[in-house]
Amino acid sequence: MADVTMHMNPTERKKVDRILNCWEYMRCGREAGGAHAGRSGVCPAALEQRLDKVHGGMNAGRACWVVAGTLSRGMTEGTFAKEFNDCAKCSFYEMVQAEEGEYAWPVSLLFRLLR
C-alpha cells in the first residue's frame, strides 16, 4: 500500500479551521450512526478505509469523488466515469482542491490505493 503521507505537507498546506469530511460538509447523514444511515445505508465514502487520512480525512471523506456509490444531487451514483463529471463541479470537491492546492492527491494515485 502506498504511503498516505506522501503528498501531505502540513507546514505549507493552506490553513483551515477544521478539516471536514464530505458527510459533514454535505450534511447527508449517511456516515456511520448518521441520521439517514439506517434508511439509506452508510455511504461507501464513509466506509472506504483504503483512503483513510488522504487530504487529512477519515476513510474516503476527503476523496469521495473516486468512490463509486456516493451521492450526487441526492441520488446514488454507480461508476466513477459517470459520477466524476458531477463531482468535479461539486462545491466540496472544489473546496478540498483549493485547501490542498499543489498537495491535492492525483486521481490516478487515489485509484491505485483502491486496487
PLY file of the C-alpha trace (Angstrom):
ply
format ascii 1.0
element vertex 115
property float x
property float y
property float z
element edge 114
property int vertex1
property int vertex2
end_header
0.00 0.00 0.00
1.27 3.49 -0.80
2.34 5.80 2.00
-0.66 8.06 2.61
1.55 10.91 3.83
3.40 11.08 0.52
1.55 14.17 -0.77
0.89 15.83 2.56
2.94 18.80 3.70
1.16 20.20 6.75
3.51 23.16 7.10
2.83 24.50 3.61
-0.76 23.40 3.18
-3.46 26.07 3.21
-4.55 26.71 6.79
-8.15 25.78 7.55
-10.01 25.99 10.84
-11.31 22.44 10.66
-10.90 19.76 8.03
-14.34 18.49 7.00
-15.24 15.11 5.59
-17.80 15.07 2.77
-20.64 13.85 5.00
-20.02 16.73 7.40
-19.86 19.30 4.62
-22.86 17.92 2.70
-24.84 17.08 5.86
-26.18 13.97 4.17
-26.42 11.95 7.38
-25.01 8.82 5.73
-21.91 8.45 7.92
-21.87 5.57 10.41
-24.51 6.42 13.01
-25.80 9.30 10.88
-29.45 10.36 10.71
-30.04 8.72 7.30
-27.65 5.75 7.55
-30.38 3.39 8.75
-32.76 4.23 5.91
-30.29 4.85 3.06
-27.27 2.90 4.27
-23.82 4.13 5.19
-22.16 5.93 2.27
-19.31 3.99 0.65
-17.01 7.01 1.17
-17.56 6.78 4.93
-16.62 3.08 4.82
-13.65 3.15 2.41
-10.68 2.62 4.73
-8.06 2.39 1.97
-8.27 6.19 1.58
-8.09 6.93 5.30
-6.12 10.11 6.05
-6.00 11.21 2.39
-6.21 15.01 2.49
-6.45 14.65 6.27
-9.87 12.99 6.17
-11.46 9.95 7.73
-11.73 6.96 5.38
-12.62 8.45 1.96
-14.25 11.52 3.47
-11.85 13.83 1.61
-11.58 11.77 -1.60
-15.21 10.74 -2.15
-15.02 11.56 -5.86
-13.17 8.31 -6.60
-15.58 6.08 -4.68
-18.47 4.55 -6.63
-21.86 4.64 -4.92
-21.60 8.06 -3.29
-24.37 10.64 -3.53
-24.77 13.21 -6.25
-27.72 15.57 -6.03
-29.41 13.18 -3.61
-29.13 10.14 -5.91
-26.67 7.29 -5.50
-24.20 7.17 -8.36
-22.73 3.94 -9.63
-19.49 4.42 -11.52
-16.60 6.83 -11.34
-16.75 7.89 -15.00
-20.38 8.98 -14.75
-20.02 10.43 -11.27
-16.78 12.38 -11.65
-18.28 14.92 -14.05
-20.73 15.85 -11.28
-18.04 15.65 -8.59
-15.69 17.99 -10.43
-18.45 20.64 -10.21
-19.24 19.92 -6.54
-18.50 22.67 -4.03
-16.97 20.10 -1.64
-14.57 18.83 -4.31
-13.65 22.41 -5.20
-13.09 23.25 -1.52
-10.77 20.25 -0.97
-8.81 21.09 -4.12
-8.43 24.71 -3.00
-7.42 23.72 0.54
-4.88 21.16 -0.64
-3.55 23.20 -3.56
-0.48 21.60 -5.10
-0.66 18.86 -2.44
-4.00 17.52 -3.69
-3.68 13.83 -4.46
-3.95 12.99 -8.17
-6.96 10.86 -9.09
-4.64 8.22 -10.58
-2.90 7.77 -7.21
-6.20 7.54 -5.36
-7.31 4.81 -7.76
-4.08 2.88 -7.16
-4.85 2.91 -3.45
-8.27 1.41 -4.19
-6.80 -1.58 -6.07
0 1
1 2
2 3
3 4
4 5
5 6
6 7
7 8
8 9
9 10
10 11
11 12
12 13
13 14
14 15
15 16
16 17
17 18
18 19
19 20
20 21
21 22
22 23
23 24
24 25
25 26
26 27
27 28
28 29
29 30
30 31
31 32
32 33
33 34
34 35
35 36
36 37
37 38
38 39
39 40
40 41
41 42
42 43
43 44
44 45
45 46
46 47
47 48
48 49
49 50
50 51
51 52
52 53
53 54
54 55
55 56
56 57
57 58
58 59
59 60
60 61
61 62
62 63
63 64
64 65
65 66
66 67
67 68
68 69
69 70
70 71
71 72
72 73
73 74
74 75
75 76
76 77
77 78
78 79
79 80
80 81
81 82
82 83
83 84
84 85
85 86
86 87
87 88
88 89
89 90
90 91
91 92
92 93
93 94
94 95
95 96
96 97
97 98
98 99
99 100
100 101
101 102
102 103
103 104
104 105
105 106
106 107
107 108
108 109
109 110
110 111
111 112
112 113
113 114
